[in-house]
Amino acid sequence: MYQAFLLRYAEIGIKGKNRYKFENALCEQIRYRLDKIEGNFLVVREQGRIYVEAQDEFDFEEAIDAMRHVFGVSSISPVEVIEDKSWENLKQKVGDFVEHQYPKRDFTFKVKAKRSDKHYIYTSPEICAELGGVLLERFPELSVDVHDPQALLWVEVRDKAYVYSKVYAGACGMPLGTNGKAMLLLSGGIDSPVAGYMIAKRGVYIEAVYFHAPPYTSERAKQKVVELAEIVSGYAGKIRLHVVDFTEIQMYIYEVCPHEELTIIMRRYMMRIAEILAGQNDCLGLITGESIGQVASQTMHSLAATDDACTMPVYRPLIGFDKQEIVELSEKIGTFETSIQPYEDCCTIFVAKHPVTHPRVDVIRNSEKKLAEKMDEMMKKALDTVEVIEVAK
């Protein structure tokens, strides 16, 4: 029976005079998601709410799933729209709604009302009381419980009236496109896809870079990263994945630099390349999945040494998370099963047996001087041969 949906937002409501910009961005993202499923939908904003009206037949579950993936939407309710909101018609339609939605009516309920039309015959508390009485008279098997009801019946009176009883949780956050763009260093592990999701949730468009090292990493490892980018794009929108051939650079570092410093120095050159790509693609910062102390390259000393290699801000949304918290988030967004597939990325192939955990920046810089002869040429080659893959779900 549902042909319309009421979508709520949270943070956008406190944006003051700029709120309409965020609302418009949210509507645009909702349209983008719904365009991917069968059916035609009209998306409109009205007095702190977003309404979606289906213009023809559609798959209900598919529509709900599409809207739940939109950052900025806090919750979704399928609603029955009552064009004639006169009191007599409203009583009848609300009763019909309960009859259709609840074939078995042996439960407790409570009516909650919101009246935006201040000229309406009743106030919000009066609507609750009057409709509660109407429903008890029509369905004697029902009973009221205002403290802990088994069912909540919501009625909103605006230019039309809306009635609903189900609420689906949304993705929350901020609409994509309201906070610029950033470059995600995406590996095949658990952490980086979650980091990308969390930054995208704050309204940031995502580009991604993956460092591939054939033949030490297989095409299947690369495809795994493409699949992870696709899953994240289910929330973050279209992602352009920049695949960098990192083999020559890694081998050169491996041959010339102290092995205990390999991970840090490789990471520094990844950051340098990612920063160049970020600048070329109008990104305002880098995103990594690092968490303090999780591995040797993520101690405070190591992170400081890594940041020394670039000038752009580095956003680390997982910085204070433990592994279990990250795993739970990866399961929530659907990346976990792909992340744990046994295909090595270029970081794990060249890990030293005893990596330095408290690197000194001056020592690392001195080690990098040994790379000066060939590194500029190798970095240029890596950047000139970047493969760009566009992914979208």
C-alpha positions as CSV (number, residue, x, y, z in Angstrom):
1,M,0.0,0.0,0.0
2,Y,3.0,2.3,0.4
3,Q,3.7,4.8,-2.4
4,A,5.6,7.4,-0.3
5,F,8.4,7.7,2.2
6,L,9.3,10.2,4.9
7,L,13.1,10.7,5.4
8,R,14.5,12.4,8.4
9,Y,17.9,14.0,8.9
10,A,19.8,14.9,12.1
11,E,22.8,17.2,11.9
12,I,21.5,19.1,8.9
13,G,18.8,20.5,11.2
14,I,21.3,22.7,13.1
15,K,22.9,24.3,10.0
16,G,21.0,27.6,10.3
17,K,20.9,29.7,7.2
18,N,22.9,27.2,5.1
19,R,20.6,24.3,5.8
20,Y,18.9,24.5,2.4
21,K,22.3,23.7,0.8
22,F,22.7,20.6,2.8
23,E,19.0,19.6,2.1
24,N,19.5,20.1,-1.6
25,A,22.7,18.0,-1.5
26,L,20.8,15.3,0.4
27,C,18.0,15.3,-2.1
28,E,20.5,15.0,-5.0
29,Q,22.1,11.9,-3.3
30,I,18.7,10.3,-2.7
31,R,17.8,10.8,-6.4
32,Y,21.2,9.3,-7.4
33,R,20.5,6.1,-5.4
34,L,16.9,5.7,-6.5
35,D,17.9,6.2,-10.1
36,K,19.7,2.9,-9.9
37,I,16.6,0.9,-9.1
38,E,13.5,0.2,-11.2
39,G,10.7,2.8,-10.8
40,N,10.3,6.6,-11.0
41,F,10.5,8.6,-7.8
42,L,9.8,12.3,-6.9
43,V,12.1,13.7,-4.2
44,V,11.0,16.9,-2.4
45,R,11.9,18.7,0.7
46,E,9.4,20.3,3.0
47,Q,9.7,21.9,6.5
48,G,12.6,19.8,7.9
49,R,11.6,16.6,6.1
50,I,12.4,14.9,2.8
51,Y,9.6,13.1,1.0
52,V,10.0,10.5,-1.6
53,E,6.9,9.6,-3.7
54,A,6.8,6.6,-6.1
55,Q,5.3,7.5,-9.4
56,D,4.7,3.9,-10.5
57,E,5.4,0.3,-9.4
58,F,8.7,-0.4,-7.5
59,D,10.4,-3.0,-5.3
60,F,9.8,-1.9,-1.7
61,E,12.8,-3.6,-0.1
62,E,15.1,-2.4,-2.9
63,A,13.9,1.2,-2.4
64,I,14.4,1.1,1.4
65,D,17.9,-0.4,1.0
66,A,18.9,2.4,-1.5
67,M,17.8,5.1,0.8
68,R,19.4,3.5,3.9
69,H,22.8,3.9,2.0
70,V,22.5,7.6,1.7
71,F,24.7,9.6,4.1
72,G,22.7,12.3,5.8
73,V,19.5,10.2,6.2
74,S,18.9,9.4,9.8
75,S,15.7,7.3,9.4
76,I,13.1,6.3,6.9
77,S,9.4,5.7,7.3
78,P,7.0,4.3,4.6
79,V,4.0,6.6,4.9
80,E,0.4,6.7,3.7
81,V,-0.4,10.1,2.3
82,I,-3.8,11.5,3.2
83,E,-4.6,14.3,0.7
84,D,-7.9,15.3,2.5
85,K,-6.8,16.0,6.0
86,S,-10.2,17.1,7.3
87,W,-10.8,15.6,10.7
88,E,-13.5,13.1,9.7
89,N,-11.5,11.8,6.8
90,L,-8.3,11.7,8.9
91,K,-10.1,9.5,11.5
92,Q,-11.3,7.1,8.8
93,K,-8.0,6.9,7.0
94,V,-6.0,6.3,10.2
95,G,-8.4,3.5,11.2
96,D,-8.1,2.0,7.7
97,F,-4.3,2.2,8.0
98,V,-4.3,0.2,11.3
99,E,-6.7,-2.3,9.8
100,H,-4.5,-3.0,6.8
101,Q,-1.2,-3.0,8.6
102,Y,-2.2,-5.0,11.6
103,P,-4.5,-8.0,10.8
104,K,-3.9,-9.2,14.4
105,R,-4.6,-6.3,16.7
106,D,-4.0,-7.9,20.2
107,F,-1.3,-5.4,21.2
108,T,-0.8,-2.1,23.0
109,F,-0.3,1.1,21.1
110,K,0.3,4.8,21.4
111,V,-0.5,7.7,19.0
112,K,2.1,10.4,18.5
113,A,1.2,13.4,16.5
114,K,3.0,16.4,15.0
115,R,0.9,19.4,13.7
116,S,2.9,21.7,11.5
117,D,-0.4,23.3,10.2
118,K,-1.1,25.6,13.1
119,H,-4.6,26.4,11.8
120,Y,-5.7,22.8,12.1
121,I,-8.8,22.1,14.3
122,Y,-6.8,20.2,17.0
123,T,-3.4,20.6,18.6
124,S,-0.8,17.8,18.6
125,P,-1.8,16.5,22.1
126,E,-5.5,16.7,21.2
127,I,-4.9,14.7,17.9
128,C,-3.2,12.0,20.0
129,A,-6.0,11.8,22.5
130,E,-8.8,11.9,19.9
131,L,-7.3,9.4,17.5
132,G,-6.5,7.1,20.4
133,G,-10.2,7.1,21.3
134,V,-11.3,6.6,17.7
135,L,-9.0,3.5,17.4
136,L,-10.2,2.0,20.7
137,E,-13.8,2.4,19.6
138,R,-13.2,0.8,16.2
139,F,-10.9,-2.0,17.5
140,P,-11.8,-3.0,21.0
141,E,-9.1,-5.6,21.1
142,L,-6.5,-2.9,21.2
143,S,-5.3,-1.2,24.4
144,V,-3.3,1.9,25.1
145,D,0.1,2.0,26.8
146,V,1.7,5.4,26.8
147,H,4.9,4.3,28.5
148,D,6.0,1.1,26.7
149,P,3.7,0.5,23.7
150,Q,4.2,-2.5,21.4
151,A,3.3,-0.3,18.4
152,L,3.7,3.5,17.8
153,L,1.4,5.1,15.4
154,W,2.7,8.5,14.0
155,V,0.5,11.1,12.4
156,E,1.9,14.3,10.9
157,V,-0.4,17.1,9.8
158,R,1.2,19.4,7.3
159,D,-0.3,20.6,3.9
160,K,-1.3,17.0,3.8
161,A,-1.5,14.4,6.5
162,Y,0.9,11.4,6.8
163,V,0.5,8.3,8.9
164,Y,3.1,5.7,9.5
165,S,4.2,3.1,12.1
166,K,7.6,1.8,10.9
167,V,11.0,3.4,11.2
168,Y,14.1,2.1,9.4
169,A,17.5,3.4,10.5
170,G,19.5,5.4,8.0
171,A,23.3,5.8,7.5
172,C,23.3,9.2,9.3
173,G,26.3,11.6,8.7
174,M,26.4,14.4,6.1
175,P,25.4,14.4,2.5
176,L,28.2,13.6,0.0
177,G,29.6,16.6,-1.7
178,T,29.2,19.0,1.2
179,N,32.8,18.7,2.5
180,G,35.1,18.4,-0.5
181,K,37.1,15.4,-1.7
182,A,40.0,13.3,-0.3
183,M,42.3,10.6,-1.5
184,L,42.1,7.2,0.2
185,L,45.1,4.9,0.4
186,L,43.2,1.7,-0.2
187,S,44.8,-1.7,0.4
188,G,43.3,-5.1,0.5
189,G,43.1,-5.2,4.3
190,I,40.3,-4.7,6.8
191,D,41.1,-1.1,7.9
192,S,41.4,1.2,4.8
193,P,37.9,0.5,3.4
194,V,36.4,1.3,6.8
195,A,38.4,4.5,7.0
196,G,37.1,5.5,3.5
197,Y,33.5,4.8,4.6
198,M,33.9,6.9,7.8
199,I,35.3,9.9,6.0
200,A,32.7,9.7,3.2
201,K,30.1,9.6,6.0
202,R,31.1,13.2,6.8
203,G,30.2,14.4,3.3
204,V,33.5,13.9,1.6
205,Y,33.8,12.5,-1.9
206,I,36.4,9.7,-2.2
207,E,39.1,9.0,-4.7
208,A,41.3,6.0,-4.0
209,V,44.9,4.8,-4.8
210,Y,46.1,1.2,-4.7
211,F,49.8,0.3,-4.8
212,H,50.2,-2.9,-6.9
213,A,53.4,-4.9,-7.1
214,P,53.3,-7.5,-9.8
215,P,54.5,-10.2,-9.9
216,Y,54.7,-10.2,-6.1
217,T,51.0,-9.4,-5.9
218,S,48.6,-11.2,-8.3
219,E,45.8,-9.8,-10.5
220,R,43.5,-11.4,-8.0
221,A,44.8,-9.2,-5.3
222,K,44.2,-6.2,-7.5
223,Q,40.6,-7.4,-8.2
224,K,40.0,-7.8,-4.5
225,V,40.8,-4.1,-4.0
226,V,38.5,-3.2,-6.9
227,E,35.7,-5.2,-5.2
228,L,36.4,-3.4,-1.9
229,A,36.2,0.0,-3.7
230,E,32.9,-1.1,-5.2
231,I,31.4,-2.1,-1.8
232,V,32.4,1.3,-0.3
233,S,30.9,3.0,-3.4
234,G,27.6,1.7,-2.2
235,Y,27.8,4.4,0.4
236,A,30.3,6.8,-1.0
237,G,29.1,7.1,-4.6
238,K,31.3,6.6,-7.7
239,I,35.0,6.1,-6.8
240,R,37.9,6.5,-9.2
241,L,40.6,3.9,-8.2
242,H,44.2,4.9,-9.2
243,V,46.3,1.7,-9.5
244,V,50.0,2.5,-9.2
245,D,52.7,0.0,-10.3
246,F,54.9,0.1,-7.2
247,T,57.2,-2.9,-8.0
248,E,60.3,-1.1,-9.1
249,I,60.2,1.4,-6.3
250,Q,59.8,-1.3,-3.7
251,M,62.6,-3.4,-5.1
252,Y,64.9,-0.4,-5.2
253,I,64.1,0.5,-1.6
254,Y,64.6,-3.2,-0.7
255,E,68.1,-3.3,-2.3
256,V,69.4,0.1,-1.0
257,C,67.9,0.8,2.4
258,P,68.3,-0.9,5.8
259,H,65.7,-3.6,6.0
260,E,64.4,-2.6,9.4
261,E,63.4,0.7,7.8
262,L,61.7,-0.8,4.7
263,T,58.1,-0.4,5.8
264,I,58.5,3.2,6.9
265,I,60.4,4.3,3.7
266,M,58.0,2.4,1.4
267,R,55.1,4.0,3.2
268,R,56.7,7.5,2.9
269,Y,56.9,7.0,-0.9
270,M,53.3,5.8,-1.1
271,M,52.3,9.0,0.7
272,R,54.3,11.1,-1.7
273,I,52.7,9.5,-4.7
274,A,49.2,9.6,-3.2
275,E,49.7,13.3,-2.4
276,I,50.7,14.1,-6.1
277,L,47.6,12.2,-7.3
278,A,45.5,14.0,-4.7
279,G,46.7,17.3,-6.0
280,Q,45.9,16.3,-9.6
281,N,42.4,15.4,-8.6
282,D,41.4,18.4,-6.5
283,C,41.6,16.4,-3.2
284,L,42.1,18.3,0.0
285,G,43.8,15.6,2.0
286,L,44.8,11.9,2.3
287,I,42.9,9.1,4.2
288,T,44.5,6.1,5.8
289,G,43.3,3.2,7.9
290,E,46.0,3.5,10.5
291,S,45.4,2.9,14.2
292,I,47.9,3.8,16.9
293,G,50.1,0.8,17.9
294,Q,48.3,-1.8,15.7
295,V,51.5,-2.7,13.8
296,A,55.1,-1.5,13.8
297,S,54.4,1.1,11.1
298,Q,51.6,2.6,13.2
299,T,53.4,3.6,16.4
300,M,53.4,7.3,17.2
301,H,57.0,7.6,16.1
302,S,56.2,5.7,12.8
303,L,53.2,7.9,12.1
304,A,55.3,11.0,12.7
305,A,57.9,9.7,10.2
306,T,55.2,8.9,7.7
307,D,53.6,12.4,7.9
308,D,57.0,14.0,7.4
309,A,56.9,12.8,3.8
310,C,53.9,14.9,2.8
311,T,52.4,18.3,3.3
312,M,48.7,17.5,2.9
313,P,46.5,16.8,5.9
314,V,46.3,13.1,6.7
315,Y,42.9,11.9,8.0
316,R,42.9,8.8,10.2
317,P,39.4,8.1,11.4
318,L,40.4,4.8,13.0
319,I,43.3,6.3,15.0
320,G,41.8,5.3,18.4
321,F,40.0,2.1,17.4
322,D,41.0,-1.3,18.5
323,K,41.0,-4.2,15.9
324,Q,37.7,-5.6,17.1
325,E,35.9,-2.3,16.7
326,I,37.3,-2.0,13.1
327,V,36.2,-5.6,12.3
328,E,32.7,-4.9,13.6
329,L,32.4,-1.8,11.3
330,S,33.8,-3.7,8.3
331,E,31.1,-6.4,8.9
332,K,28.4,-3.7,9.2
333,I,29.3,-2.1,5.8
334,G,29.9,-5.4,4.1
335,T,33.7,-5.3,3.4
336,F,34.9,-7.8,5.9
337,E,34.5,-11.1,3.9
338,T,36.3,-9.5,0.9
339,S,39.1,-8.1,3.0
340,I,40.0,-11.4,4.6
341,Q,40.4,-13.2,1.2
342,P,44.0,-14.6,1.1
343,Y,45.5,-12.3,-1.5
344,E,48.7,-10.4,-0.4
345,D,49.1,-6.7,-1.0
346,C,52.4,-5.0,-1.6
347,C,52.9,-4.0,2.1
348,T,52.8,-7.5,3.4
349,I,55.2,-9.0,0.8
350,F,58.2,-6.8,1.9
351,V,57.7,-6.7,5.7
352,A,61.0,-6.9,7.6
353,K,61.5,-9.5,10.3
354,H,62.4,-6.9,12.8
355,P,61.0,-3.5,11.7
356,V,61.9,-0.4,13.5
357,T,59.1,0.8,15.9
358,H,60.7,4.1,17.0
359,P,62.1,5.5,13.8
360,R,63.9,8.9,13.9
361,V,62.9,11.2,11.1
362,D,66.5,12.4,10.6
363,V,67.8,8.8,10.3
364,I,65.0,7.9,7.8
365,R,65.7,11.0,5.7
366,N,69.4,10.1,5.6
367,S,68.6,6.6,4.4
368,E,66.4,8.0,1.6
369,K,69.4,10.0,0.3
370,K,70.7,6.6,-1.0
371,L,67.7,6.5,-3.3
372,A,68.3,9.9,-5.0
373,E,70.0,8.5,-8.1
374,K,67.0,6.7,-9.5
375,M,63.9,7.5,-7.4
376,D,62.7,10.6,-9.3
377,E,62.7,8.8,-12.5
378,M,60.9,5.8,-11.0
379,M,58.3,7.9,-9.4
380,K,57.6,9.7,-12.7
381,K,57.3,6.4,-14.4
382,A,54.9,5.1,-11.8
383,L,52.7,8.3,-12.1
384,D,52.8,8.2,-15.9
385,T,51.5,4.6,-16.0
386,V,48.7,4.9,-13.4
387,E,45.6,2.9,-14.3
388,V,42.3,4.5,-13.4
389,I,39.3,2.3,-12.8
390,E,35.9,3.8,-12.1
391,V,33.8,1.8,-9.8
392,A,30.2,2.3,-8.7
393,K,27.6,0.1,-7.0
